Amino acid sequence: MPLPMTCYQERRTKLQQQIAQNSVVILRAGSLCTRNSDCYYEFRPHSSFLYLTGYKESDAYLVITNQESILFNLPKDPSKELWDGFRHGVDGAVQQFGFDLAFPLTQLPQKILDLLDSCHAVYSLFEDQELQQQIHAWQQTLVSKQRQGAKAPTKFIDITDTINEMRLIKDTHEIAIMEQAAQISVEAHKQAMMAAKVGMHEYELEAELNYTFMKSGARTPAYNNIVASGKNACVLHYIENDKKMQADDLVLIDAGCELDGYASDITCTFPVNGKFTSAQAALYAIVLEAQKAAIEQVKVGAQYVNFHDAALRVLTKGLVDLGLLQGEVDSLIDSKAYQPFYMHNTGHWLGLDVHDAGAYKLDGQSRPLQAGMVVTVEPGLYVAHDNYDVDEQWRGIGIRIEDDVLVTENGPYILTHGLAREIADIEALMAR
C-alpha cells in the first residue's frame, strides 16, 4: 500500500465527522468491465472509494456509520485465486487496510438492511446509478417489512461534494507520489523527444512513452496518450496516433502516467526534425510566455481564474503582434475573438483523476487557491489547417505547453520540473 494505513483511517474518520448522527455512507468500488468475449479491462476502483480505502480489488463496498467503517469484499478462494490472482479477503481487509469490520460480499444484502433500518440518512455518490438502484431496492425491502417493525430510510444525500473537497487538498504523502509520477512522465517525454525522427509514426513515440512509464513502475497511463503531429495537434483530444510524421511537423504529446492511483499530466510540443521553423518558433514563444505568466499566479490566496486570465492576455497580445488578430487586446478578450486559436481553459485540478475532484467556484466566485492544491497550467495556440483568414505560414500549427503545479505557502512549485521548455533547450536535447 503506497500510503500508510493510518492515512485512510484518518480520512474515514474525517468523513464520519461530517455526516449526521445515525447515518450511513455507502460507496462501491465497481465491477470488472468486459473488453470482449471473456476478457476484461484491467480493474481500477472509483477514485473516491480508493481515496477512502486504498483497496484496489473489484466488487467491494465501503459502509461507514458514525461509529465504524466496514468493508464487504470477495472472500479468499484458492480456486478463484489460482486463475485470477490474490485476494486480501475478510481478514486481510482488517489487517492491511484498517477497517473496523469486514464481511464477505455475500453477507451484504442482509447486513445492509440491519444498518439501514431506522437510520436518519443514507449518503452515497449519486453518479453511481447502479448503487442508487441497489439502495432503492434495499429501501423497498424495508418498506415491505414495516409491519414487522422495520423503518425504511427516507432521506438520501449526495456525498460527492463533501468527498471532493477532502480530495482537493493533497497531504504530504499524496504530494510525494504525485511528484514521483510527474518525474516518471518527465523522463518519458524526454525519451520521446530524443527518439523522434522524420518518417516515424506517431505510435512509435507513444511506445517510447509507455515503455518509460512501465519500466519506472507506472503500469498505466493516466489517460489516453495524445501524440499529434502536424495538423493533428489542432484536434484537442486526438488519440488515433497513427500518422507518419513529416519533416516540417511539430508534434504535440499530451501524456502522463498514473502511479499508485495518482495522475500526472504533461504536454510538450517540439519539431520532429529537431529545428523549429520561424513561424513555429514565433507561436511557441508566445505560448511559453503565457505559461510563465500563468504559473506566477499559482499562489495562495489568488483566485483560481487568475492564472487563466494571465495566460489569455499574453496569448491575445501575441496574436495581435503577429497579425493573426487585429484590435485592442481588452476588446478582443471581451469579444472572445481569440477563440478560433485558443478554445480551452488554462488548467484543471489534478489528483486521483486527471480532471480531479473539487469545485472551481465558491458562492459563484472563483475560489481562492490554498496550499496543497495541484493544478495543471496548459496554455496553447491552435491554427486550423483550413483557416484561410490567416497567412499560410501559420496554418496547421498546434502548440500546447503543460506542467503540473503545486500551490505552496512559498509560491508555485512545478512538480514536472526538469523538462526542456525553451526553444534552444529543446533543440539541444533533440540534437543528442
Number of C-alpha atoms within 10 A of each C-alpha: 10 11 12 12 16 11 18 20 19 12 17 19 18 13 19 20 11 12 20 14 14 15 22 25 23 21 21 23 23 20 14 16 11 11 10 8 6 6 10 11 10 10 14 16 21 18 19 21 20 18 19 20 23 24 22 19 20 18 15 22 22 20 23 24 23 17 12 14 22 19 28 24 26 19 19 16 13 12 9 12 11 9 8 9 10 13 18 19 19 20 16 15 23 18 13 14 21 20 24 15 16 22 20 16 17 12 11 17 11 10 12 16 17 13 15 24 19 17 18 16 20 22 20 21 19 14 10 13 10 11 18 16 11 12 20 13 12 20 19 13 14 22 17 13 14 12 9 9 11 17 17 22 21 11 11 18 13 14 19 16 13 13 21 15 12 16 22 20 19 19 13 10 12 19 19 13 21 29 22 21 28 27 21 25 30 30 18 25 27 20 18 21 27 19 15 22 19 15 13 16 18 23 19 17 24 20 14 19 27 21 15 22 24 16 10 18 14 22 16 17 20 21 17 15 22 25 29 29 30 23 20 25 28 24 13 16 14 18 16 14 19 15 16 15 22 18 15 17 26 28 29 29 30 25 25 31 36 28 26 19 24 23 27 32 28 23 24 25 25 27 28 26 20 23 21 20 13 11 13 20 15 15 22 25 16 24 24 24 16 29 27 17 19 25 27 13 23 31 25 19 14 15 19 23 21 20 25 24 18 19 27 25 19 22 28 27 23 21 20 17 12 14 12 17 19 14 11 11 21 12 10 18 17 9 10 13 16 22 14 12 20 19 14 13 16 25 21 18 21 26 26 25 18 20 16 19 23 20 13 16 13 9 6 7 11 15 16 17 22 20 19 18 23 28 27 25 30 28 31 29 26 23 22 20 17 11 14 11 9 15 10 11 11 21 20 20 25 30 26 26 23 24 24 28 25 26 24 17 13 9 16 20 17 19 22 25 14 11 18 19 17 13 17 11 12 22 20 14 16 22 12 9
